[in-house]
């Protein structure tokens, strides 16, 4: 969960973590009016990130609704990233936000815009938790934040260890069987290209259970474009 006052860079940080321009970024305070969700992956670990409206007092009715929804999202969150401007640090308004956060909620204070303050990218401990100094716009210190999020999620790197789901292993074994069958068809005295194509399709289908990047129609299109197979 990304939280903080308007114009501290929440949307910019969401875009940087997601690797895409998901949120509109302008210099106008209150641009984000509603929660914006995205799922990112760090070292294969899926993390759900929510960008929220800037938390402040306002007379704008639409912005008020967005802020109320932001607080409801914060109540349900596991971790909150409180963004503050690195040039001014944690001010009275930020302390009011901190005081309202649920006690059980894990928090990381993110000092954004170090490209303007001149501070270095770093991780350090504070009295009320961990702090990360970074610049979402200049892409400085983002890896420090990713590492901290993995630590909070309980992920630990393991050297020379590949962890695969059982479903993935079954899919790989199935793909290997179909590729071996396709190889046997090609090596036969009268190779049946339609059987060869079918075995490759089944192999692709097994791999597609893992990647989902290449459909069966795509594969058959490539095969039929290269071979003349009669009906």
C-alpha positions in Angstrom: 0.0 0.0 0.0 1.4 3.4 -1.0 0.2 6.2 1.2 1.2 9.8 2.0 0.4 13.4 1.2 -0.3 14.7 -2.3 2.6 15.2 -4.6 5.1 13.0 -2.7 5.5 10.6 -5.7 3.2 7.7 -4.9 2.1 7.3 -8.5 5.6 7.7 -9.8 6.8 4.9 -7.5 3.9 2.7 -8.5 4.9 3.1 -12.2 8.5 2.4 -11.4 7.8 -0.8 -9.4 5.3 -2.0 -12.1 7.6 -1.1 -15.0 4.7 0.6 -16.8 2.9 4.0 -16.8 -0.2 2.8 -14.9 -0.9 5.9 -12.9 -1.2 9.5 -14.2 1.6 11.7 -12.9 1.2 15.5 -12.8 2.4 18.3 -10.6 -1.3 19.0 -9.7 -2.1 17.9 -6.1 -4.9 15.4 -5.9 -4.5 13.9 -9.3 -5.0 10.4 -8.0 -8.7 10.3 -6.8 -9.2 6.5 -6.4 -7.2 3.4 -5.5 -5.1 2.0 -8.3 -4.1 -1.6 -8.1 -1.3 -3.5 -9.7 0.5 -6.8 -9.2 4.2 -6.9 -9.5 6.8 -9.7 -9.2 10.1 -9.5 -7.4 12.2 -12.6 -7.7 9.1 -14.5 -8.7 7.2 -13.4 -5.6 3.8 -11.7 -6.6 3.1 -8.6 -4.6 -0.1 -6.5 -4.8 0.6 -2.8 -4.9 -2.2 -0.2 -4.3 -1.7 3.5 -5.0 -4.0 5.7 -3.0 -5.3 9.3 -3.1 -3.1 11.8 -1.3 -4.1 12.0 2.4 -5.0 15.5 3.3 -7.9 17.8 4.4 -9.9 18.9 1.4 -13.2 20.5 0.5 -13.3 18.7 -2.9 -16.2 16.2 -2.6 -14.7 13.8 -5.1 -11.3 13.9 -3.5 -12.9 13.3 -0.1 -14.4 10.1 -1.3 -11.1 9.0 -2.7 -9.4 9.7 0.6 -12.0 7.8 2.6 -11.5 4.8 0.2 -7.7 5.1 0.8 -8.1 4.7 4.5 -10.4 1.7 4.0 -7.7 0.1 1.8 -5.0 0.9 4.4 -7.1 -0.9 7.1 -6.9 -4.1 4.9 -3.3 -3.8 3.9 -0.4 -5.9 5.2 2.4 -3.3 4.6 2.2 0.5 4.1 4.9 2.5 2.3 4.5 6.0 3.7 6.0 8.4 1.2 7.5 11.7 2.3 9.4 14.3 0.4 13.1 13.8 1.1 13.7 17.6 1.1 11.3 18.3 4.0 11.3 14.9 5.8 8.6 13.7 8.1 6.4 16.7 9.0 3.4 17.2 11.3 0.9 16.0 8.6 3.0 12.9 8.1 3.0 12.2 11.8 -0.8 12.5 11.8 -1.0 9.8 9.1 1.4 7.6 11.1 -0.6 8.0 14.3 -3.8 6.9 12.4 -2.2 3.7 11.0 -3.2 0.4 12.5 -0.7 -0.8 15.1 -0.4 -4.3 13.5 0.4 -2.8 10.1 4.0 -3.1 9.0 5.4 0.2 7.7 8.3 1.5 5.7 9.0 5.2 5.4 10.1 6.1 1.9 12.0 9.3 1.5 11.4 10.1 -2.2 12.9 12.7 -4.5 16.5 12.3 -3.3 17.5 13.5 -6.8 16.3 16.9 -5.7 17.5 16.8 -2.1 21.0 15.5 -2.9 20.8 12.7 -0.3 22.2 9.2 -1.2 20.1 6.2 -1.8 20.2 4.1 1.4 18.3 1.9 3.8 18.4 2.8 7.5 16.6 2.0 10.7 14.5 4.6 12.5 12.7 4.6 15.9 9.4 3.5 14.3 10.7 1.2 11.6 12.7 0.9 8.4 13.3 3.9 6.1 14.4 3.9 2.4 15.8 6.9 0.7 15.2 6.8 -3.1 14.1 8.6 -6.2 11.2 7.1 -8.2 11.7 9.5 -11.0 15.5 9.0 -11.3 15.3 5.3 -10.6 17.7 5.5 -7.6 17.4 3.2 -4.7 14.5 1.2 -6.1 16.4 -2.1 -5.6 16.7 -1.2 -1.9 13.0 -1.0 -1.7 12.4 -4.2 -3.6 14.8 -6.0 -1.3 13.0 -4.7 1.7 9.6 -5.8 0.4 11.0 -9.3 -0.1 12.4 -9.3 3.4 9.0 -8.3 4.8 7.3 -11.0 2.7 9.6 -13.6 4.3 11.6 -14.4 1.1 15.2 -15.6 1.5 17.6 -16.2 -1.4 19.0 -19.6 -1.8 22.1 -20.3 -3.9 21.9 -23.0 -6.6 18.3 -23.9 -5.6 15.5 -24.0 -8.1 12.0 -24.1 -6.5 9.3 -25.3 -8.9 5.7 -26.0 -8.3 4.6 -29.6 -8.8 2.3 -28.6 -11.5 5.2 -27.0 -13.4 7.2 -30.2 -13.1 4.4 -32.3 -14.5 4.0 -29.9 -17.4 7.7 -30.0 -18.2 7.7 -33.9 -18.0 4.6 -33.9 -20.4 6.3 -31.6 -22.8 9.4 -33.8 -22.9 7.3 -36.9 -23.6 5.6 -35.2 -26.6 8.8 -33.9 -28.0 10.3 -37.4 -27.8 7.2 -38.8 -29.6 7.6 -36.1 -32.3 11.2 -37.1 -32.7 10.2 -40.7 -33.2 7.7 -39.8 -35.9 10.3 -37.8 -37.8 12.8 -40.7 -37.7 10.2 -43.3 -38.9 10.4 -44.6 -42.5 7.2 -42.9 -43.5 6.9 -39.9 -41.3 3.4 -38.6 -40.8 3.7 -34.9 -40.6 0.2 -34.5 -39.1 1.2 -36.7 -36.1 4.5 -34.7 -35.8 2.4 -31.5 -35.7 0.1 -32.9 -33.1 2.9 -34.0 -30.8 4.4 -30.5 -31.0 1.0 -29.0 -30.3 0.7 -31.1 -27.2 4.2 -30.2 -26.1 3.4 -26.5 -26.6 0.2 -26.9 -24.6 2.1 -28.4 -21.7 4.5 -25.6 -21.7 1.7 -23.1 -22.1 0.4 -24.2 -18.7 3.5 -22.5 -17.3 4.1 -19.5 -19.6 0.8 -19.0 -21.4 2.7 -17.0 -24.0 2.2 -19.0 -27.2 -1.2 -20.5 -28.1 -1.9 -23.7 -30.0 -3.2 -21.8 -32.9 0.1 -19.8 -33.1 2.1 -23.1 -33.2 -0.1 -24.8 -35.8 0.1 -21.6 -37.9 3.8 -21.8 -38.0 3.8 -25.5 -38.8 1.3 -25.3 -41.6 3.1 -22.3 -43.1 6.2 -24.4 -43.5 4.8 -27.8 -44.5 2.3 -28.8 -47.2 0.0 -31.2 -45.3 -2.9 -32.7 -47.2 -6.4 -33.2 -45.7 
